[in-house]
Amino acid sequence: MDDSDYRFPDPVRQGIAADVGNSATELGSALLENFASRGSLPVNLLDYATADATDQTAHVQAAIDAVPTGGTLTVPAGVVFRVDGELVLSKAMTISSPGRGGFYSQIAGTTAQRMLRITSGDTHLRGLLLTGPQRTSAADQYGVHITGASSTAQIESVTVVGCELTNFAYAGVFAQHVKRIKIDGNRIHDIAYAGIMVASCIDGSIDDNDVWNITQAGYVNSYGITASRTPGSLIDSPRSTGLSISSNRVTGVPLWAGIDTHGGQGLLISKNIIRDTGTAISLVSAQNAAMAYVFAPLDMEIADNLIDSTVTNGTRGAGINLSGNATQQASGKIHGNTVRGHGLQSAGAGAGIYLENTLGAVVTANTVIEPAPSGINAYTNNVGFVISHNIVVDQWSNSVNTKAVNCQLGSNSGYVGENTALANGKTATYTVANGFGVFVANQTNNAIMLGANRMAATVTALYDPGAKSGIGFLGAPAAAKAASPGTATGTDAAVINAVSTALRNYGLIN
């Protein structure tokens, strides 16, 4: 027996649908007496559409249009409807399935499609299965496409929860100009470009999602989850801010980034498991209207993530990359993460954790396992950083010398202390045993304050041919070398004060 055996005949069901909310009829009056509003009565999609492998776009849209504001359209469990067009949700409503009912597309080739297009706030998707037409060629094809009209006309309170999205070219879920967005508990897989992409979204969560197999077919890059902005001014294209990206499981983005931001601010990226990605967490700059990368990521917190490249041949990028630009330095705290097998072993800049063009960055209490060739690389123009209490295990390379903590080029200034290098049996041409502990390049504007690093496993605990490091900063007055300095003056005052500010901002000193 199927659903048609116990439903009312079509004419009866259509009559009931017409009476719902109509106080002029006996049935409508009774329904209104027993339900607070028509919005509390779900609309069943089977009353409008047929799961018969023909295109049901018009019928499904009619069902959506029939749902009152604030109401619910129910898609029966396990029932999928072919939709080759675009379904538009332009009012507050919910589409829900108790068990992976949903929609699939059979449009040809690279024809554009936004399967579910949401343009209204207070709109919610729950438990749906959305299957796209293809993922082998670049195309403007989305599972869910959520957009406010502009940065000054955002929509608010949109959720995508407990859904499964697969086989789309551009993105499983895309959102722009949305406030209080919630994309939680979804399964998103077999996508060409991005599993989840949000741009200029403010406050909300991207939590507890499973994202896997982002193939990059037809594209030059790819993302498991990205919270960014489109090129333009910060007025027209604000930063994504105040988002939690936490407890996700991202696997299989081998050619690019697992979790990414271009120019985000105040993002919390925590407790994720990220495996088999090119760069696990990439925090880089965004473009202005002239397409110049001038907006650095700011106030980032990267905490307690488990990162594993799943390869042992040193062919992946950094596990965590925090980079600003010559116009604006990046800022953030990277702490409590475990990073395994990241860093390009053939490149001197390779590292498990990588910093470039940062101000007041804090890298502390991380464990970096089998990085290549450096555990942590403060590459260049990192001012007022703190790199402390990290453990680097089995740094290695078959091409270049290894470093546990590498201050590779010039204009690096900060504190490096209480870090440890360990050996655990990794074999390679260059390992911990013939590598460096702390490396400080003999280049302009380098000034490194050292703490008690434990680098006995390396052949050279400190390599500093230009005498750019010491217990205090070179040239700084004695008062500026205190363990918890106040406001310094003198040659290196800016550096001292940046370190002090970073330490205070993250609660490491009073």
C-alpha positions in Angstrom: 0.0 0.0 0.0 1.4 3.4 -0.9 0.3 7.0 -0.1 -2.3 7.0 -2.8 -4.2 4.2 -1.2 -5.2 6.2 1.9 -5.3 9.8 0.7 -8.5 11.5 -0.3 -9.2 11.5 -4.0 -7.7 14.5 -5.8 -11.0 16.5 -6.1 -11.5 16.2 -2.4 -8.0 17.1 -1.5 -8.1 20.1 -3.8 -11.4 21.2 -2.2 -9.9 21.0 1.2 -6.9 23.0 0.1 -9.2 25.7 -1.2 -11.1 25.8 2.0 -8.1 26.1 4.3 -8.1 29.5 5.9 -11.5 30.5 4.4 -13.9 31.4 7.2 -16.8 31.7 4.7 -17.0 27.9 4.4 -17.9 25.4 7.0 -14.7 23.4 6.7 -12.5 26.5 6.6 -14.2 27.9 9.7 -13.6 24.7 11.6 -10.0 24.6 10.5 -9.4 28.2 11.6 -11.1 27.4 14.9 -8.6 24.5 15.6 -5.4 26.1 14.2 -4.0 29.4 15.1 -3.5 30.4 11.5 -3.3 28.9 8.0 0.5 29.1 8.5 0.3 26.2 11.0 -1.1 23.8 8.4 1.7 22.3 6.3 1.2 22.0 2.6 2.0 18.6 1.2 3.9 18.7 -2.0 2.2 15.6 -3.3 -1.0 17.7 -3.5 0.7 19.7 -6.3 3.5 17.7 -7.9 4.1 14.2 -9.1 7.3 12.2 -8.7 7.1 10.7 -12.1 10.5 11.7 -13.6 9.0 14.6 -15.6 10.0 18.2 -15.0 7.9 19.4 -12.0 9.3 22.9 -11.7 6.0 24.7 -12.3 4.1 22.4 -10.0 6.5 22.7 -7.2 6.6 26.5 -7.6 2.8 26.4 -7.3 3.1 24.6 -4.1 5.6 27.1 -2.8 3.3 29.9 -3.8 0.4 28.2 -2.0 2.2 28.2 1.3 1.2 31.1 3.5 3.8 33.4 4.9 5.4 31.6 7.8 4.0 28.3 6.7 5.6 24.9 5.8 5.8 22.9 2.6 6.4 19.2 3.4 8.2 16.9 1.0 7.4 13.3 1.9 10.3 11.2 3.1 12.2 9.5 0.3 10.2 11.1 -2.5 12.2 13.2 -5.0 10.9 15.5 -7.7 12.6 16.4 -10.9 13.2 20.2 -11.1 15.0 21.5 -14.2 14.3 25.1 -13.5 14.5 27.5 -10.5 12.3 27.4 -7.4 12.0 30.8 -5.8 11.3 31.3 -2.1 10.4 35.0 -1.8 8.6 35.0 1.5 9.2 33.7 5.0 8.5 29.9 4.9 9.9 26.5 5.5 10.5 23.5 3.2 10.9 20.4 5.2 11.2 16.7 4.7 11.2 14.1 7.5 13.7 12.0 5.6 15.5 13.1 2.5 12.7 13.9 0.2 13.7 16.6 -2.2 14.6 17.5 -5.8 16.9 16.5 -8.6 17.9 18.1 -11.9 18.4 16.7 -15.4 19.2 19.9 -17.2 21.7 19.6 -20.0 25.4 20.4 -19.7 26.4 23.7 -18.2 22.9 25.4 -18.3 22.7 27.7 -15.4 20.4 26.7 -12.4 19.8 27.9 -8.9 17.7 25.0 -7.8 16.3 26.7 -4.6 16.7 30.5 -4.7 15.9 32.2 -1.4 15.4 36.0 -1.4 13.5 36.4 1.9 14.5 36.2 5.5 12.9 33.8 8.1 13.2 31.1 5.5 14.3 27.6 6.4 15.2 24.3 4.7 15.3 21.1 6.7 16.0 17.5 5.8 16.0 17.9 2.0 18.0 15.9 -0.6 19.1 18.1 -3.5 20.9 16.5 -6.4 22.4 18.6 -9.2 22.8 17.9 -12.9 26.7 17.6 -13.1 30.0 18.4 -11.5 32.5 17.8 -14.4 32.4 21.2 -16.0 32.4 24.8 -14.6 28.8 26.2 -14.6 26.6 28.6 -12.7 24.8 25.7 -10.9 23.8 25.8 -7.3 21.9 23.7 -4.9 20.7 26.5 -2.6 21.3 30.2 -3.5 20.5 32.7 -0.8 20.8 36.4 -1.4 19.8 39.7 0.1 19.5 42.6 -2.4 22.6 44.4 -1.2 24.8 45.2 1.8 22.1 47.7 3.0 19.2 45.4 2.3 20.3 42.2 3.9 17.9 39.3 4.6 17.9 37.9 8.1 17.5 34.5 9.8 17.9 31.9 7.0 18.7 28.3 7.9 19.8 25.2 6.0 19.8 22.3 8.4 20.1 18.6 8.1 20.1 18.5 4.3 22.1 16.6 1.7 23.4 18.4 -1.4 25.4 16.7 -4.1 26.5 16.9 -7.8 26.5 20.7 -8.3 29.1 22.5 -10.3 29.5 25.8 -8.4 28.3 25.3 -4.9 26.1 23.2 -2.7 25.0 26.2 -0.6 25.8 29.8 -1.5 24.7 32.9 0.6 25.4 36.6 0.2 24.2 39.6 2.3 22.6 37.5 5.0 22.5 38.2 8.7 22.1 35.4 11.2 22.6 32.6 8.8 22.7 29.0 10.0 24.1 26.2 7.8 24.4 23.3 10.2 24.4 19.5 10.2 24.4 19.1 6.4 26.0 16.5 4.1 27.6 18.2 1.1 29.6 16.2 -1.3 30.8 15.7 -4.9 30.8 19.4 -5.8 33.2 21.0 -8.3 34.0 24.4 -6.7 32.6 25.0 -3.2 30.7 22.9 -0.7 29.6 26.0 1.3 30.3 29.5 0.2 29.1 32.6 2.1 30.0 36.2 1.1 29.3 39.3 3.2 27.4 37.4 5.8 27.2 38.7 9.3 26.7 36.5 12.5 25.7 32.9 12.4 27.1 29.4 12.2 28.4 27.0 9.7 28.7 24.1 12.1 28.6 20.3 12.2 28.6 19.7 8.4 30.2 16.9 6.5 31.8 18.2 3.4 33.7 15.9 1.1 35.0 15.3 -2.5 35.3 18.9 -3.8 36.9 18.1 -7.2 37.9 21.5 -8.7 36.8 20.1 -12.1 36.7 23.1 -14.5 38.0 25.6 -11.9 41.4 26.9 -10.9 40.7 26.6 -7.1 38.2 24.9 -4.8 36.9 25.1 -1.2 35.2 22.9 1.3 33.9 25.9 3.3 34.6 29.5 2.5 33.5 32.7 4.3 34.6 35.6 2.1 33.4 38.6 0.1 33.2 39.5 -3.6 35.6 42.2 -5.0 34.6 45.8 -4.4 34.5 48.4 -1.7 33.9 47.4 1.9 30.6 49.4 1.7 29.2 47.4 -1.2 30.9 44.2 -0.3 31.5 44.0 3.5 33.6 41.4 5.2 32.0 38.2 6.4 32.1 38.7 10.2 31.0 37.1 13.4 30.6 33.5 12.1 31.4 30.3 13.8 32.8 27.6 11.5 33.1 24.8 14.0 32.9 21.0 14.4 32.8 20.4 10.7 34.4 17.4 9.0 36.0 18.4 5.7 37.7 15.7 3.6 38.9 15.5 0.0 39.8 19.0 -1.3 43.3 18.0 -2.4 43.9 20.7 -4.9 43.0 23.8 -2.7 41.6 24.8 0.6 39.5 22.9 3.2 38.3 26.0 5.1 39.0 29.5 3.7 38.4 33.2 4.1 39.3 36.1 1.9 39.2 39.1 4.1 37.0 37.8 6.8 36.9 39.4 10.3 36.2 37.9 13.7 35.7 34.4 12.5 36.0 31.5 14.9 37.3 28.3 13.1 37.4 25.7 15.8 37.1 21.9 16.5 37.0 21.0 12.8 38.5 17.8 11.4 40.2 18.6 8.1 41.7 15.8 6.0 43.2 15.4 2.5 43.3 19.1 1.6 45.8 21.2 -0.3 45.8 23.9 2.5 43.6 22.9 5.4 42.8 26.5 6.7 43.6 29.4 4.4 43.2 32.9 5.8 44.2 35.4 3.1 43.4 38.8 1.6 40.4 39.9 -0.5 40.2 42.3 -3.4 39.0 45.9 -3.8 37.2 47.2 -6.8 40.4 47.5 -8.7 41.0 43.7 -8.1 44.0 44.4 -5.8 44.3 42.2 -2.7 44.2 44.9 0.0 41.8 43.6 2.7 43.5 41.3 5.1 41.8 38.8 7.4 41.4 40.4 10.8 40.9 39.1 14.4 40.7 35.5 13.4 40.7 32.7 15.9 41.8 29.2 14.8 41.5 26.8 17.7 41.5 23.1 18.4 41.3 21.8 14.9 42.6 18.4 13.9 44.4 18.6 10.5 45.9 15.8 8.5 47.1 16.0 4.9 46.9 12.2 4.7 50.0 12.2 2.6 53.6 11.6 3.6 55.4 12.9 0.5 55.5 16.6 1.3 53.3 17.7 -1.6 50.6 19.7 0.2 50.5 23.4 1.3 50.5 24.8 4.8 48.1 23.3 7.3 47.2 26.8 8.5 48.1 30.0 6.5 47.5 33.4 7.9 48.6 36.1 5.4 47.9 39.7 4.9 49.3 42.0 2.3 51.6 45.1 1.9 48.7 47.4 2.5 47.1 45.7 5.5 48.5 43.1 7.9 46.5 40.1 9.0 45.8 39.4 12.7 44.6 36.5 14.7 45.3 33.7 17.2 46.2 30.2 16.2 46.1 27.9 19.2 45.5 24.3 20.3 45.6 22.8 16.8 47.2 19.6 15.6 48.6 19.7 12.1 50.1 16.6 10.5 51.9 16.2 7.2 51.5 19.7 5.8 54.1 21.8 4.0 55.7 21.6 0.6 59.0 19.8 1.2 60.7 21.1 -1.9 60.1 24.8 -1.1 62.0 26.7 1.6 58.8 28.5 2.6 56.9 25.3 3.2 55.5 24.9 6.8 52.8 23.3 8.9 51.8 26.8 10.1 52.6 29.8 7.9 52.6 33.6 8.7 53.1 36.5 6.2 52.3 40.2 6.6 50.8 39.9 10.1 50.5 42.2 13.1 50.2 40.9 16.6 49.6 37.3 15.6 49.7 34.7 18.4 50.7 31.1 17.6 50.6 29.0 20.7 50.1 25.5 22.1 49.9 23.8 18.7 51.3 20.4 17.8 52.9 20.2 14.3 53.8 16.7 13.2 56.0 15.8 10.2 55.9 19.3 8.7 58.0 20.1 5.6 60.4 21.7 5.8 59.5 24.0 8.8 57.1 23.5 11.6 56.2 27.2 11.9 57.3 29.8 9.4 57.1 33.5 10.1 58.0 34.2 6.5 58.3 38.0 6.2 56.8 41.3 7.6 55.3 39.8 10.7 55.3 42.4 13.4 54.8 41.8 17.1 54.1 38.1 16.9 54.2 35.5 19.7 55.2 32.0 18.8 55.2 30.0 22.0 54.6 26.7 23.7 54.3 24.8 20.4 55.6 21.3 19.7 57.2 20.4 16.4 57.7 16.7 15.7 59.8 15.3 12.9 60.4 18.3 10.6 61.7 17.0 7.3 62.6 17.5 3.7 64.5 15.8 0.9 65.4 19.1 -0.6 66.2 21.9 1.9 67.3 22.3 5.5 64.6 22.0 8.1 63.6 24.4 10.9 61.3 24.0 13.8 60.6 27.7 14.0 61.7 29.7 10.9 61.9 33.5 10.7 62.8 33.2 7.1 63.1 36.6 5.6 63.2 40.2 6.8 60.9 42.6 8.8 60.1 39.9 11.3 59.8 41.0 15.0 58.3 39.2 17.9 58.7 36.6 20.6 59.8 33.0 20.1 59.8 31.0 23.3 59.0 27.7 25.1 58.8 25.8 21.8 60.0 22.2 21.5 61.4 20.2 18.7 61.2 16.4 18.9 62.3 13.4 16.8 60.1 10.4 16.3 61.8 8.4 13.6 61.0 10.2 10.3 63.6 9.4 7.7 64.6 11.9 5.0 67.6 13.7 3.7 67.0 16.5 6.2 65.4 15.8 9.5 65.4 17.1 13.1 68.7 15.5 13.7 70.6 17.6 11.1 68.2 20.6 11.2 67.7 23.9 13.0 65.6 24.7 16.0 65.0 28.4 15.7 66.2 30.0 12.5 66.5 33.8 12.3 67.5 35.2 8.9 70.3 37.8 8.7 68.0 40.4 7.0 66.8 43.9 7.5 64.4 44.8 10.4 64.5 41.3 12.0 64.4 41.5 15.8 63.4 38.4 17.8 63.0 38.1 21.5 63.9 34.6 22.7 62.5 32.5 25.5 63.5 29.1 26.7 63.1 27.0 23.6 63.8 23.3 23.9 65.7 22.4 20.7 68.1 19.7 21.9 66.9 17.3 19.2 68.2 19.5 16.5 71.9 19.9 15.4 71.7 23.7 15.8 69.3 24.9 18.4 69.6 28.6 17.3 70.8 29.8 13.9 71.2 33.5 14.0 74.2 34.6 11.9 73.3 38.2 12.0 72.7 38.4 15.8 69.1 39.4 15.2 67.8 37.8 18.4 68.4 37.9 22.1 66.8 37.9 25.5 65.5 41.3 24.6 65.2 43.2 21.4 68.4 44.6 20.0 68.7 48.3 20.7 65.7 48.4 23.0 66.1 50.1 26.4 66.3 47.8 29.4 62.8 48.8 30.6 61.4 47.4 27.4 62.8 44.0 28.0 60.7 43.3 31.1 58.6 40.0 31.1 55.4 42.1 31.1 56.4 45.4 29.6 54.4 48.6 29.8 54.7 51.2 27.0 58.2 51.2 25.6 60.1 53.9 23.9 63.2 53.7 21.8 64.4 52.0 18.6 62.2 49.0 18.9 59.3 50.5 20.7 56.8 49.7 18.0 57.8 46.0 18.1 57.8 45.8 21.9 54.4 47.4 22.1 52.9 45.2 19.4 54.0 42.1 21.2 52.7 43.5 24.5 49.3 44.3 22.8 49.1 40.8 21.3 49.9 39.2 24.7 47.2 41.3 26.4 44.6 40.8 23.7 44.8 37.1 24.1 45.0 37.0 27.9 48.6 35.9 28.1 49.7 38.8 30.3 47.9 41.4 32.4 
